[in-house]
Structures are given as structure tokens and as C-alpha cells.
Amino acid sequence: MSMPVEMDLSGEALRNEFLRLAPDEGLNESPWSGLAIFRADKPATCVPVVYEPCICVVAHGRKQVHIGGEVITYDPLNYLVVGVPLPVEAEIVEASESAPFLSLRLNVDVAMLSELLLDTQPEPATDDASRAIYASRMTSSLSSVVSRLLRSLHNSNDARVLAPLAVRELLYHILVGEQGERLRSVAMRDSRANRIAAVLRFLHEHSNQPLTVEELAKRASMSVSTFHHNFKSMTSLPPLQYLKMIRLHQARFLMLNDGLGAGEAAYSVGYNSASQFTREFRRVFGAPPAREVRRLQGSSSEPDRPVADGMNA
């Protein structure tokens, strides 16, 4: 196993690779599908967002995620892993124009994870579902893979041949590394975490429909009490509270990107009452729908996307 990196990984060479791919503030898509660089030139206050399954590696700056009373920090010495879509609150605590926050975001490919589990046969993961987001120390091996991955994007031939190898190697090191059992449990067929992840995919695909905890528990082949416990362990939220958060984020996305009004967006995501939607929207986002959309239109904040599109499965 690689030793933790004791030096600051945000060296000039690595920062320059990130900056080359992120000339603008906000999310910069890369030539490799599923990989993007996020850049912020100033700190950002804590806001509600949905994190898709991903791996985040920071070249410079610091970001914090708040979930279930826990604060998770990721920076040049600590990478972030998100195993399932999670509503969280996030803030950028260290960034400036001369030294922007720079973070690589690689979507988690569940099919590739499953292949790696079959090929490598690492130590079995625990069957208990645990919080599906964590930060771990960067290692020299991971730093080397990230550098090679970014360099492979310099030209199309390298990107086509070398990038998939680097992505696979990156996932391998995370699966067998510190806290890797958390991600392994999500990919391990028929584990509790894997069954909860499958329910989450169903939930996102049918979030505008009436859903009950009993129906979701049946899909997970669990009793209601066992399902509720494992669901909350992974996401920090009870199932119906999670569903409400996903509906509110999807409604915000529809208003911002498709131009829907608050009432139309509310009904599109499954609300029967526009007034209830407005109350709950304001409680979560701190502003009524129209004001929140105006704020986002003038912000470089990392945008939410329809969560089902980020499942990569």
C-alpha cells in the first residue's frame, strides 16, 4: 500500500495541468467523458447541493462538505469519494484569484468498479451500509495517476488509449486503499449498500411519483426497519426526507435550465401543492424560488444536474 504523501501536492506543475483544463470559473468539462475540473476564484458560502457519485482530487484550495452533522474537508492532501447521490451542503473555504480552488471531478463508473472487484478480489467489504461519502489521505500512487491522467488529455490519441488505463488505475488504488471498503460495499453484488444504491437509482428515476417506505424496502429485500436504518446510515437522511431533497434540487434545476416557473416545476417533480413546494424550497435554499434562480444565474457555483443522469450505471 502506498504511503501517505507528506508534501503539499498542489505543486506548480500539477496546478498548471488543472489550470490548462480550467481556464474559466465554474465547471470545465474535459476531453474525457465523465471528467471535469471545477475552478473558483473566491470562497463560497455554504449552499445545498447534490453530489453525484464521484472522486474529487484537489490541486489547490480547500472545500468542506456538511452532512448529517459531520464536516468533511478535502484539499490537496485529502481526496473525496462519493459512492451514491447525496444531498449535502458545501462551501469553498480557501480560494483567490491568484490561487484559485481547483478540483478534478471524476464520475464513478460502477461497471468498471465491478470489473475491478472481479479482477483484483480485494478483502471482502463489510455487509453493513455506512456513510457513502468520505475523505482519505492522498498517496504518492494516486498523485502519480492523476498527473498521468491529465497529461494523457493533451492529445486525442493519448486520451483514447491512455486515459482509460489511468482511470482504471485510479479506481483500483481507491478500492484497495484507506477506507476503500466503503466504495467496495456499494459495488459488491447483493450487499446491503449495493441494494440501497439500487433503490436510490429507482428513486431518482421515479421521484415524481408517489413512493412509500414500504415499497422501497421491498425493492431492497429488507424489512422496513432494516431498510430505514441502512438508508439513513448511507445518506444521513430518512428515505422520504431524501426524496423531498431530491425533488427540490430537481425543481431548482428545471427552473434554472429549462425556464420553468415555480408552480410548473413543483408539479413536474411530484408536488401536489405549489404553496407547500414554495415553503419547503425556501426552508432548504434560504430564499423563494425566483430569488434563488436569480442568484444562481449570476453565480459561478457548480450547478446541480438531474441526479439520475449522474448514476453512471
VEXKOL-791287 format. One line per 4 residues: number of its first residue (from 1); their letters; for each residue x, y, z of N, C-alpha, C, O. Coordinates in steps of 0.001 Angstrom, whole numbers, plus 500000, padded with zeros to 6 digits. Example, Ala and Ser with C-alpha at 12.3 -4.5 7.8 and 13.67 -1.06 7.14 Angstrom:
1) AS) 513190/494310/507800/512300/495500/507800/513200/496700/507800/514236/496681/508465 | 512850/497750/507080/513670/498940/507140/512900/500030/507870/513409/501138/508039 .
***
This chain:
1) MSMP) 500853/498804/500000/500000/500000/500000/500884/501238/500000/501909/501273/500680 | 500491/502251/499242/501289/503458/499154/501273/504213/500467/500276/504214/501189 | 502402/504861/500770/502483/505680/501965/501791/507009/501715/501810/507506/500589 | 501167/507610/502760/500558/508921/502588/501584/509947/502152/502745/509899/502560 .
5) VEMD) 501144/510873/501318/502026/511923/500837/502222/512946/501946/501247/513454/502499 | 503461/513251/502274/503742/514199/503333/503982/515605/502785/504004/516569/503550 | 504160/515730/501485/504410/517032/500903/503110/517604/500349/502141/516869/500158 | 503085/518894/500091/501917/519533/499506/501818/519113/498047/502732/519360/497261 .
9) LSGE) 500699/518474/497686/500540/518009/496311/500181/519125/495350/500153/518903/494140 | 499905/520329/495858/499498/521414/494985/500710/522135/494416/500786/523363/494458 | 501669/521359/493879/502846/521935/493258/502491/522656/491979/501396/522494/491440 | 503424/523454/491499/503160/524295/490328/502820/523468/489099/501928/523837/488335 .
13) ALRN) 503519/522353/488897/503265/521541/487706/501843/520991/487705/501153/521038/486686 | 501407/520468/488853/500063/519911/488924/499014/521004/488784/498006/520819/488102 | 499252/522154/489437/498309/523272/489302/498193/523705/487846/497100/524007/487367 | 499321/523733/487146/499280/524155/485740/498466/523192/484882/497778/523614/483953 .
17) EFLR) 498544/521892/485195/497729/520918/484459/496249/521191/484696/495449/521151/483761 | 495886/521467/485947/494490/521791/486255/494069/523083/485561/492990/523152/484972 | 494924/524110/485630/494581/525404/485039/494424/525309/483527/493600/526008/482937 | 495215/524443/482905/495103/524279/481446/493717/523770/481071/493174/524141/480031 .
21) LAPD) 493152/522926/481914/491834/522353/481636/490700/523196/482216/489532/522953/481914 | 491037/524190/483051/490009/525012/483692/490343/526496/483529/490702/527156/484504 | 490228/527027/482306/490527/528449/482096/489464/529373/482685/489728/530552/482919 | 488255/528838/482927/487143/529671/483383/486662/529208/484753/486846/528052/485133 .
25) EGLN) 486041/530131/485487/485406/529757/486743/484233/528825/486466/483627/528866/485396 | 483925/527986/487451/482831/527045/487292/483335/525696/486833/484517/525381/486975 | 482439/524905/486285/482751/523543/485867/483249/523543/484428/482545/523999/483526 | 484457/523035/484210/485074/522940/482885/485133/521468/482481/485875/520686/483076 .
29) ESPW) 484361/521097/481481/484385/519718/481009/485709/519439/480298/486269/520319/479645 | 486203/518207/480431/487470/517828/479809/487203/517004/478553/486058/516639/478290 | 488257/516701/477764/488064/515833/476593/487637/514416/476961/487124/513694/476106 | 487836/514001/478215/487436/512662/478637/486067/512720/479286/485876/513422/480280 .
33) SGLA) 485119/511990/478734/483759/511996/479262/483745/511534/480714/484324/510504/481060 | 483075/512314/481556/482986/511958/482958/484033/512613/483826/484027/512430/485043 | 484945/513383/483221/485969/514070/483985/485859/515563/483735/485776/515999/482587 | 485858/516349/484804/485773/517800/484692/486639/518433/485769/486967/517803/486775 .
37) IFRA) 487002/519688/485542/487772/520458/486515/486907/521626/486976/486399/522401/486165 | 486751/521737/488284/486000/522855/488835/486969/523907/489351/487944/523595/490035 | 486681/525168/489008/487542/526280/489420/486703/527364/490086/485626/527721/489607 | 487216/527877/491196/486591/529007/491866/487678/529998/492253/488686/529614/492844 .
41) DKPA) 487483/531266/491926/488476/532302/492194/488238/533037/493502/488947/533988/493829 | 487232/532588/494248/486951/533208/495552/486198/532206/496412/485583/531278/495888 | 486241/532384/497730/485487/531476/498605/483989/531560/498317/483507/532554/497773 | 483267/530515/498685/481815/530471/498505/481175/529990/499789/481652/529047/500421 .
45) TCVP) 480097/530642/500168/479400/530276/501400/478706/528931/501243/478547/528426/500131 | 478299/528364/502354/477697/527039/502385/476334/527047/501688/475455/527835/502037 | 476169/526162/500698/474918/526088/499941/474511/524620/499778/475372/523740/499748 | 473209/524351/499672/472752/522977/499438/473039/522551/497991/472742/523290/497053 .
49) VVYE) 473607/521377/497821/473885/520811/496507/473664/519307/496576/473542/518739/497662 | 473612/518666/495416/473590/517206/495355/474901/516748/494732/475221/517114/493601 | 475649/515954/495466/476882/515373/494937/476553/514053/494250/475961/513160/494856 | 476940/513936/492980/476792/512685/492255/477927/511740/492656/478923/512190/493223 .
53) PCIC) 477797/510433/492372/478903/509511/492650/480161/509952/491907/480162/510032/490678 | 481217/510235/492639/482409/510799/492011/483609/510673/492927/483498/510327/494103 | 484759/510968/492345/486015/511106/493082/486529/512511/492813/486605/512934/491659 | 486881/513233/493860/487378/514604/493723/488807/514686/494257/489093/514267/495379 .
57) VVAH) 489691/515234/493430/491086/515440/493814/491385/516918/493653/491118/517495/492599 | 491933/517532/494681/492155/518978/494703/493624/519290/494441/494511/518678/495036 | 493875/520246/493549/495235/520719/493292/495574/521916/494156/496728/522106/494539 | 494565/522729/494463/494801/523889/495315/493499/524339/495955/492428/524212/495360 .
61) GRKQ) 493595/524865/497173/492423/525352/497883/491830/524305/498806/492404/523238/499022 | 490676/524636/499341/490040/523738/500308/488529/523884/500228/488000/524985/500070 | 487842/522747/500341/486387/522734/500298/485877/521855/501436/486532/520887/501822 | 484717/522194/501966/484116/521421/503040/482703/521007/502670/481956/521761/502046 .
65) VHIG) 482357/519790/503068/481026/519235/502858/480409/518969/504228/481045/518379/505102 | 479169/519408/504405/478446/519202/505653/477328/518190/505404/476481/518388/504532 | 477337/517103/506182/476310/516084/506014/476073/515392/507352/477005/514889/507980 | 474826/515377/507772/474463/514679/508997/475239/515105/510220/475552/514271/511069 .
69) GEVI) 475563/516395/510337/476321/516886/511475/477815/516686/511367/478552/517090/512267 | 478285/516071/510290/479715/515827/510071/480251/516833/509053/479558/517199/508104 | 481486/517274/509260/482161/518161/508310/483310/517384/507680/484208/516913/508377 | 483275/517255/506357/484305/516531/505615/485087/517544/504791/484509/518282/503994 .
73) TYDP) 486404/517577/504984/487265/518523/504280/488075/517801/503220/488667/516755/503485 | 488101/518362/502017/489014/517841/501009/489840/518973/500432/489358/520082/500202 | 491116/518644/500207/492130/519627/499847/493277/518885/499164/493119/517703/498857 | 494431/519524/498908/495497/518816/498200/496008/517552/498883/496615/516704/498229 .
77) LNYL) 495774/517411/500175/496259/516228/500882/495166/515199/501141/495451/514124/501668 | 493920/515507/500782/492798/514612/501060/491829/514603/499885/491275/515639/499517 | 491628/513414/499296/490675/513288/498205/489307/512907/498758/489193/512391/499869 | 488274/513169/497967/486897/512891/498370/486325/511779/497507/486553/511742/496298 .
81) VVGV) 485582/510876/498129/484871/509810/497412/483394/509892/497765/483031/509984/498938 | 482542/509859/496743/481087/509849/496924/480554/508625/496196/480703/508510/494980 | 479932/507708/496936/479519/506437/496345/478126/506425/495760/477848/505635/494858 | 477224/507295/496256/475848/507387/495757/475457/508861/495735/476118/509667/496390 .
85) PLPV) 474413/509241/495009/473993/510648/495025/473583/511080/496425/472797/510404/497089 | 474119/512205/496865/473871/512654/498233/473548/514139/498284/474322/514950/497775 | 472425/514514/498887/472179/515924/499182/473062/516352/500361/473020/515742/501429 | 473847/517387/500157/474754/517881/501189/474738/519406/501162/474062/520017/500334 .
89) EAEI) 475483/520005/502068/475796/521423/501989/477296/521545/501814/478062/520867/502499 | 477723/522413/500891/479146/522520/500578/479574/523975/500547/478795/524863/500197 | 480832/524205/500921/481388/525551/500886/482858/525497/500485/483584/524568/500840 | 483273/526505/499743/484685/526656/499388/485292/527611/500402/484898/528773/500490 .
93) VEAS) 486249/527113/501162/486791/527908/502270/488147/528521/501949/488620/529392/502680 | 488774/528080/500872/490083/528635/500515/490186/528759/499000/490260/527754/498291 | 490192/530000/498504/490310/530272/497070/490549/531762/496887/490082/532572/497688 | 491281/532127/495827/491507/533531/495478/491816/533616/493991/492061/532594/493350 .
97) ESAP) 491806/534813/493441/492102/534979/492021/493518/534534/491694/493754/533945/490640 | 494467/534812/492591/495856/534428/492334/496111/532952/492638/497062/532368/492118 | 495276/532352/493468/495414/530936/493817/494028/530315/493899/493521/530085/494997 | 493400/530037/492744/492018/529543/492734/491893/528139/493305/492844/527357/493320 .
101) FLSL) 490674/527846/493778/490344/526481/494145/490245/525668/492866/489529/526050/491940 | 490961/524543/492805/490995/523694/491608/490755/522253/492026/491505/521696/492828 | 489707/521652/491478/489346/520288/491856/488987/519468/490627/488184/519890/489795 | 489588/518300/490525/489211/517324/489500/488028/516532/490003/488018/516083/491149 .
105) RLNV) 487012/516352/489139/485866/515518/489481/485715/514421/488447/485450/514684/487274 | 485886/513187/488896/485752/512024/488020/484516/511246/488427/484431/510765/489557 | 483553/511116/487517/482355/510338/487816/482720/508883/488083/483575/508314/487404 | 482079/508298/489057/482337/506899/489391/481628/505999/488388/480413/506089/488210 .
109) DVAM) 482387/505138/487739/481850/504177/486778/481611/502864/487529/482553/502120/487799 | 480354/502585/487862/480034/501405/488667/480387/500119/487920/480812/499147/488546 | 480220/500092/486592/480566/498893/485823/482063/498604/485932/482465/497452/486091 | 482897/499664/485845/484335/499474/485978/484700/499029/487393/485600/498209/487574 .
113) LSEL) 484001/499567/488397/484233/499124/489772/483965/497629/489911/484749/496910/490531 | 482867/497165/489340/482512/495748/489432/483556/494874/488749/483910/493812/489259 | 484052/495324/487588/485101/494580/486887/486366/494496/487731/487001/493444/487807 | 486730/495607/488363/487928/495621/489196/487786/494685/490392/488749/494023/490780 .
117) LLDT) 486597/494629/490973/486380/493721/492096/486577/492269/491669/487134/491463/492415 | 486114/491944/490458/486287/490581/489956/487747/490284/489645/488228/489179/489894 | 488452/491276/489098/489841/491065/488678/490811/491026/489854/491760/490241/489854 | 490574/491874/490857/491549/492018/491938/491217/491206/493175/492115/490847/493936 .
121) QPEP) 489942/490911/493390/489489/490164/494556/490109/490715/495851/490807/489992/496562 | 489852/491992/496150/490376/492563/497391/489667/491979/498602/488742/491180/498461 | 490101/492378/499792/489459/491893/501005/487969/492203/500946/487588/493295/500525 | 487114/491259/501362/485666/491494/501298/485264/492732/502086/485801/493015/503156 .
125) ATDD) 484306/493458/501529/483792/494627/502229/482751/494190/503250/482110/493151/503096 | 482593/494988/504280/481559/494699/505260/480184/494788/504612/479971/495574/503689 | 479255/493976/505103/477907/493993/504530/477084/495154/505078/476040/495487/504518 | 477540/495768/506157/476800/496879/506739/476952/498129/505886/478054/498447/505440 .
129) ASRA) 475858/498835/505658/475899/500087/504909/476462/501182/505809/476064/501307/506967 | 477393/501978/505269/477967/503090/506020/477904/504346/505169/477585/504282/503982 | 478206/505482/505768/478121/506766/505081/478849/506698/503739/480032/506362/503689 | 478150/507015/502661/478678/506817/501309/479456/508024/500807/479508/508275/499603 .
133) IYAS) 480061/508773/501727/480936/509882/501357/482036/509950/502401/481773/509854/503600 | 483278/510115/501939/484397/510176/502881/485605/510834/502211/485703/510894/500986 | 486506/511318/503037/487779/511857/502566/488898/510983/503107/488852/510539/504254 | 489907/510740/502272/491072/509956/502675/492344/510649/502219/492334/511490/501320 .
137) RMTS) 493444/510270/502869/494711/510894/502548/495168/510533/501140/495081/509379/500721 | 495653/511536/500418/496274/511273/499123/497535/510442/499320/498178/510511/500368 | 497884/509652/498301/499118/508861/498326/499956/509230/497109/499468/509852/496165 | 501216/508839/497147/502094/509096/496009/501585/508384/494757/501712/508908/493650 .
141) SLSS) 501012/507197/494926/500483/506452/493773/499316/507192/493129/499244/507313/491906 | 498401/507687/493966/497260/508425/493428/497701/509710/492748/497199/510053/491677 | 498631/510418/493360/499129/511655/492763/499742/511391/491398/499525/512151/490455 | 500511/510306/491293/501139/509952/490023/500093/509626/488960/500221/510043/487809 .
145) VVSR) 499042/508869/489354/497998/508504/488391/497252/509745/487906/496973/509869/486713 | 496924/510666/488816/496222/511887/488416/497051/512679/487425/496518/513183/486437 | 498353/512797/487674/499221/513535/486755/499234/512884/485376/499164/513572/484357 | 499324/511540/485348/499348/510845/484055/498005/510958/483344/497953/511076/482120 .
149) LLRS) 496916/510920/484115/495591/511066/483515/495450/512429/482848/494973/512519/481716 | 495858/513481/483533/495732/514825/482966/496648/515003/481756/496260/515631/480771 | 497859/514454/481826/498773/514575/480675/498254/513803/479470/498507/514188/478328 | 497524/512711/479720/497001/511918/478597/495958/512682/477797/495644/512303/476668 .
153) LHNS) 495414/513761/478371/494391/514537/477680/494979/515597/476763/494237/516386/476177 | 496310/515629/476630/496954/516631/475771/496629/516413/474306/496537/517373/473541 | 496452/515153/473904/496080/514906/472506/495091/513754/472444/494973/512963/473380 | 494383/513675/471324/493266/512734/471218/493709/511281/471252/493004/510441/471812 .
157) NDAR) 494866/510959/470664/495332/509574/470661/495648/509108/472083/495245/508018/472490 | 496372/509942/472833/496688/509584/474209/495413/509462/475040/495285/508558/475866 | 494478/510372/474817/493229/510336/475570/492465/509050/475291/491883/508459/476201 | 492466/508622/474049/491722/507418/473678/492366/506155/474243/491658/505237/474656 .
161) VLAP) 493715/506095/474269/494407/504873/474669/494803/504888/476145/494611/503896/476848 | 495355/506009/476618/495956/506049/477948/494980/506470/479050/495081/505995/480181 | 494038/507359/478724/493112/507835/479761/492315/506695/480397/492198/506668/481622 | 491760/505748/479626/491015/504651/480279/491881/503839/481229/491401/503381/482266 .
165) LAVR) 493161/503655/480885/494059/502913/481764/494300/503677/483062/494319/503090/484144 | 494486/504995/482942/494720/505810/484135/493482/505848/485035/493599/505784/486259 | 492300/505952/484426/491063/505964/485212/490903/504633/485956/490551/504608/487136 | 491160/503553/485264/491046/502227/485896/492039/502100/487054/491700/501583/488118 .
169) ELLY) 493271/502578/486837/494279/502501/487891/493898/503372/489089/494103/502986/490240 | 493342/504546/488806/492911/505441/489874/491840/504760/490734/491923/504777/491962 | 490844/504167/490088/489791/503475/490834/490356/502298/491628/489919/502028/492747 | 491320/501607/491047/491930/500471/491742/492573/500919/493051/492349/500311/494097 .
173) HILV) 493375/501986/492991/494063/502448/494194/493065/502878/495273/493315/502689/496464 | 491951/503448/494859/490952/503875/495843/490226/502672/496432/489937/502648/497629 | 489928/501674/495601/489242/500477/496094/490062/499727/497133/489508/499211/498104 | 491378/499661/496940/492219/498876/497851/492878/499760/498902/493616/499262/499753 .
177) GEQG) 492620/501063/498854/493265/501989/499767/492499/502201/501048/491555/501474/501357 | 492917/503205/501787/492301/503556/503055/490805/503808/502876/490412/504609/502028 | 489988/503148/503648/488527/503265/503623/487914/502752/502317/486740/503005/502046 | 488695/502038/501512/488183/501547/500239/487004/500605/500368/486231/500429/499426 .
181) ERLR) 486866/499986/501565/485746/499050/501742/484408/499755/501616/483404/499115/501303 | 484374/501070/501855/483101/501792/501725/482634/501799/500275/481451/501601/499998 | 483568/502027/499348/483205/502025/497929/483007/500597/497440/482136/500347/496606 | 483803/499656/497947/483634/498266/497547/482249/497764/497922/481640/497014/497159 .
185) SVAM) 481744/498162/499079/480441/497675/499526/479322/498126/498600/478336/497411/498423 | 479469/499321/498001/478455/499809/497064/478438/498959/495794/477381/498709/495215 | 479637/498513/495364/479736/497749/494122/479555/496251/494328/479340/495523/493360 | 479636/495775/495573/479560/494343/495858/478126/493844/495726/477246/494267/496476 .
189) RDSR) 477894/492962/494790/476548/492485/494483/475860/491925/495734/476430/491130/496481 | 474612/492371/495932/473731/491884/496994/474143/492315/498399/473526/491884/499373 | 475177/493159/498528/475449/493724/499851/474327/494696/500197/473579/495122/499317 | 474210/495043/501455/473168/495994/501838/473377/497346/501150/472422/497970/500687 .
193) ANRI) 474636/497791/501089/474920/499069/500431/474575/499015/498949/474068/499987/498390 | 474852/497876/498312/474541/497715/496898/473038/497747/496662/472572/498326/495681 | 472277/497121/497567/470818/497124/497423/470228/498511/497688/469267/498911/497032 | 470802/499245/498648/470353/500614/498869/470682/501478/497656/469871/502311/497252 .
197) AAVL) 471868/501285/497070/472243/502047/495875/471270/501781/494731/470921/502698/493988 | 470827/500516/494583/469856/500194/493538/468523/500884/493809/467868/501350/492877 | 468118/500954/495073/466891/501663/495423/467030/503150/495111/466081/503780/494646 | 468195/503703/495364/468412/505123/495051/468268/505385/493554/467698/506398/493150 .
201) RFLH) 468780/504477/492737/468619/504651/491279/467134/504646/490915/466673/505480/490136 | 466389/503693/491491/464947/503645/491234/464276/504919/491716/463423/505472/491022 | 464651/505386/492891/464046/506567/493472/464262/507795/492584/463335/508576/492369 | 465482/507965/492069/465758/509119/491214/464997/509039/489894/464553/510057/489362 .
205) EHSN) 464852/507835/489377/464155/507667/488107/462646/507839/488257/461958/508111/487274 | 462119/507682/489483/460675/507753/489705/460337/508757/490804/459321/508611/491482 | 461164/509757/490983/460991/510673/492113/459746/511537/492001/459306/512109/492999 | 459166/511647/490808/457942/512453/490662/456682/511634/490900/455570/512131/490719 .
209) QPLT) 456852/510385/491303/455709/509520/491560/455519/509320/493059/456473/509465/493824 | 454297/508988/493493/454086/508687/494915/454872/507432/495312/454708/506379/494697 | 455709/507540/496318/456530/506416/496759/456395/506271/498272/456300/507265/498991 | 456386/505041/498745/456290/504774/500175/457552/504057/500643/458255/503421/499857 .
213) VEEL) 457820/504174/501939/458974/503485/502510/458786/501974/502371/459751/501247/502134 | 457549/501501/502518/457284/500061/502405/457647/499549/501010/458227/498472/500873 | 457305/500323/499975/457634/499917/498601/459139/499895/498388/459665/498966/497777 | 459831/500903/498883/461278/500974/498707/461976/499855/499476/462941/499271/498983 .
217) AKRA) 461488/499554/500688/462077/498475/501474/461907/497128/500771/462812/496294/500786 | 460754/496924/500164/460512/495682/499432/461486/495539/498274/461979/494444/498004 | 461766/496644/497589/462727/496605/496483/464124/496245/496966/464900/495637/496229 | 464447/496619/498198/465758/496311/498760/465799/494935/499419/466840/494514/499923 .
221) SMSV) 464666/494238/499413/464555/492929/500078/464943/493039/501544/465690/492212/502066 | 464425/494075/502203/464696/494301/503615/463386/494586/504331/462398/494996/503722 | 463402/494359/505631/462276/494821/506425/462303/496345/506453/463328/496962/506161 | 461171/496946/506807/461113/498410/506825/462130/498981/507811/462798/499965/507495 .
225) STFH) 462259/498393/508980/463186/498918/509983/464638/498766/509546/465440/499678/509745 | 464989/497619/508949/466365/497405/508466/466671/498349/507308/467753/498931/507239 | 465706/498495/506400/465895/499399/505273/466098/500831/505752/467017/501515/505300 | 465249/501282/506659/465342/502651/507170/466702/502892/507811/467317/503935/507587 .
229) HNFK) 467175/501934/508609/468461/502073/509286/469614/502161/508279/470468/503040/508394 | 469641/501262/507300/470738/501250/506330/470676/502438/505379/471710/502981/504991 | 469470/502842/505004/469314/504007/504134/469880/505245/504825/470634/506010/504224 | 469511/505435/506086/469989/506614/506808/471487/506532/507077/472166/507559/507083 .
233) SMTS) 472014/505328/507299/473453/505168/507503/474238/505624/506278/475305/506224/506411 | 473712/505339/505078/474414/505701/503842/474237/507157/503459/475175/507791/502976 | 473044/507692/503668/472723/509020/503134/472592/510101/504194/472577/511286/503861 | 472495/509724/505457/472272/510595/506615/470838/511099/506706/470524/511871/507612 .
237) LPPL) 469962/510688/505797/468579/511144/505779/467614/509955/505782/467930/508910/505213 | 466441/510097/506414/465393/509092/506243/464931/509088/504780/465077/510095/504087 | 464376/507971/504307/464033/507864/502878/463147/508979/502338/463443/509530/501277 | 462075/509325/503032/461160/510325/502485/461758/511736/502557/461448/512584/501721 .
241) QYLK) 462607/511986/503546/463311/513275/503596/464298/513381/502448/464444/514445/501847 | 464976/512280/502140/465889/512232/500994/465120/512516/499704/465565/513301/498866 | 463962/511871/499555/463148/512071/498359/462752/513542/498217/462797/514096/497119 | 462370/514163/499318/461993/515579/499264/463161/516441/498808/462980/517345/497992 .
245) MIRL) 464353/516173/499321/465528/516954/498930/465821/516798/497442/466153/517771/496764 | 465697/515575/496937/465964/515343/495515/464935/516071/494655/465288/516652/493629 | 463681/516046/495057/462649/516760/494302/462932/518261/494266/462780/518897/493224 | 463340/518824/495397/463602/520266/495446/464795/520630/494564/464760/521644/493866 .
249) HQAR) 465836/519825/494587/467002/520106/493734/466649/519961/492256/467091/520758/491428 | 465858/518951/491927/465462/518782/490527/464576/519938/490064/464688/520391/488925 | 463701/520410/490943/462863/521556/490591/463723/522796/490359/463477/523557/489423 | 464720/522999/491197/465618/524141/491015/466344/524052/489677/466510/525054/488982 .
253) FLML) 466779/522836/489320/467441/522641/488033/466500/522981/486873/466909/523632/485911 | 465245/522543/486962/464274/522809/485894/463999/524303/485750/463858/524802/484633 | 463922/525010/486859/463680/526454/486796/464880/527187/486214/464727/528129/485436 | 466072/526750/486595/467285/527432/486151/467619/527127/484695/467999/528026/483946 .
257) NDGL) 467481/525875/484292/467962/525459/482971/466871/525336/481920/467147/525490/480731 | 465634/525060/482333/464544/524912/481371/463557/526071/481413/462610/526117/480627 | 463778/527005/482328/462930/528191/482385/461541/527961/482937/460649/528778/482706 | 461328/526865/483665/460005/526601/484232/459720/527569/485389/460630/527976/486111 .
261) GAGE) 458451/527925/485548/458036/528674/486711/457977/527779/487929/458056/526556/487807 | 457840/528374/489103/457858/527600/490337/456728/526579/490382/456953/525431/490765 | 455514/526977/489998/454390/526057/490048/454570/524884/489105/454316/523737/489472 | 455011/525176/487878/455202/524110/486887/456307/523157/487326/456175/521942/487185 .
265) AAYS) 457395/523708/487855/458489/522862/488331/458028/521995/489495/458392/520823/489581 | 457229/522567/490391/456742/521814/491552/455951/520592/491115/456203/519487/491595 | 455007/520776/490218/454189/519653/489756/455018/518649/488948/454731/517452/488967 | 456038/519129/488245/456871/518235/487437/457647/517250/488291/457909/516127/487862 .
269) VGYN) 458020/517664/489505/458829/516783/490350/458003/516018/491378/458559/515274/492186 | 456679/516193/491357/455841/515359/492203/455082/516058/493308/454403/515399/494095 | 455178/517393/493391/454402/518117/494405/452973/518310/493915/452744/518562/492732 | 452016/518189/494827/450619/518465/494501/450192/519858/494936/449123/520332/494553 .
273) SASQ) 451025/520512/495733/450703/521830/496252/451854/522783/495979/452967/522566/496457 | 451593/523842/495210/452627/524829/494910/453041/525587/496169/454212/525928/496333 | 452087/525849/497052/452422/526588/498280/453316/525755/499192/454245/526279/499806 | 453032/524447/499279/453894/523577/500078/455299/523536/499484/456291/523589/500211 .
277) FTRE) 455374/523441/498163/456665/523442/497485/457447/524712/497810/458631/524640/498137 | 456803/525866/497726/457487/527132/497982/457998/527202/499415/459111/527670/499658 | 457177/526731/500377/457603/526734/501779/458833/525852/501982/459800/526259/502625 | 458785/524644/501430/459895/523716/501627/461127/524162/500848/462251/523970/501312 .
281) FRRV) 460934/524747/499686/462044/525260/498896/462775/526347/499680/464003/526344/499768 | 462007/527272/500247/462615/528369/500999/463327/527862/502243/464373/528390/502620 | 462764/526836/502885/463386/526281/504082/464748/525672/503762/465678/525783/504561 | 464871/525031/502603/466130/524369/502229/467135/525354/501644/468303/525345/502033 .
285) FGAP) 466702/526200/500720/467631/527053/499992/467753/528471/500564/468600/529250/500125 | 466906/528799/501539/467025/530090/502182/466444/531256/501424/466658/532406/501807 | 465708/530987/500347/465105/532043/499531/463966/531441/498726/463981/530240/498457 | 462973/532241/498332/461905/531729/497471/462473/531354/496107/463557/531811/495745 .
289) PARE) 461753/530526/495343/462294/530001/494086/462835/531056/493122/463945/530899/492614 | 462087/532118/492859/462521/533104/491877/463828/533768/492290/464701/533995/491453 | 463967/534082/493581/465191/534742/494041/466385/533795/493971/467492/534209/493628 | 466157/532515/494298/467246/531540/494231/467723/531358/492791/468924/531234/492551 .
293) VRRL) 466804/531341/491838/467193/531207/490428/468002/532415/489985/468996/532265/489274 | 467591/533611/490393/468357/534809/490036/469762/534757/490625/470726/535172/489980 | 469879/534243/491856/471196/534126/492469/472091/533194/491668/473257/533504/491420 | 471550/532060/491267/472342/531091/490513/472711/531615/489136/473797/531323/488636 .
297) QGSS) 471832/532379/488520/472128/532928/487200/473305/533891/487231/473978/534083/486218 | 473559/534498/488385/474686/535405/488496/475865/534819/489225/476766/535545/489646 | 475870/533483/489382/476913/532815/490160/477674/531847/489295/477163/531351/488291 | 478933/531576/489702/479746/530556/489026/479730/529252/489797/480558/528371/489567 .
301) SEPD) 478774/529132/490721/478713/527926/491546/478540/526695/490681/477934/526741/489610 | 479089/525590/491169/478962/524318/490461/477488/523941/490394/476854/523794/491439 | 476920/523777/489198/475479/523567/489091/475062/522145/489426/475803/521190/489195 | 473866/522026/489972/473267/520706/490112/472841/520218/488732/472534/521015/487845 .
305) RPVA) 472828/518912/488567/472317/518302/487344/471225/517336/487738/471126/516959/488906 | 470389/516923/486774/469424/515872/487126/470179/514668/487664/471035/514117/486971 | 469879/514253/488879/470721/513296/489560/470763/511957/488840/471795/511287/488845 | 469651/511554/488217/469649/510258/487533/470663/510223/486418/471156/509146/486083 .
309) DGMN) 471001/511369/485822/471986/511395/484749/473390/511121/485247/474274/510793/484455 | 473611/511251/486552/474942/511070/487079/475184/509693/487683/476207/509489/488336 | 474270/508740/487485/474424/507441/488128/475529/506612/487496/476149/505797/488179 | 475796/506801/486194/476861/506079/485500/476717/504563/485628/477708/503837/485714 .
313) A) 475520/504119/485639/475314/502679/485756/474334/502206/484702/474027/501016/484635 .
***
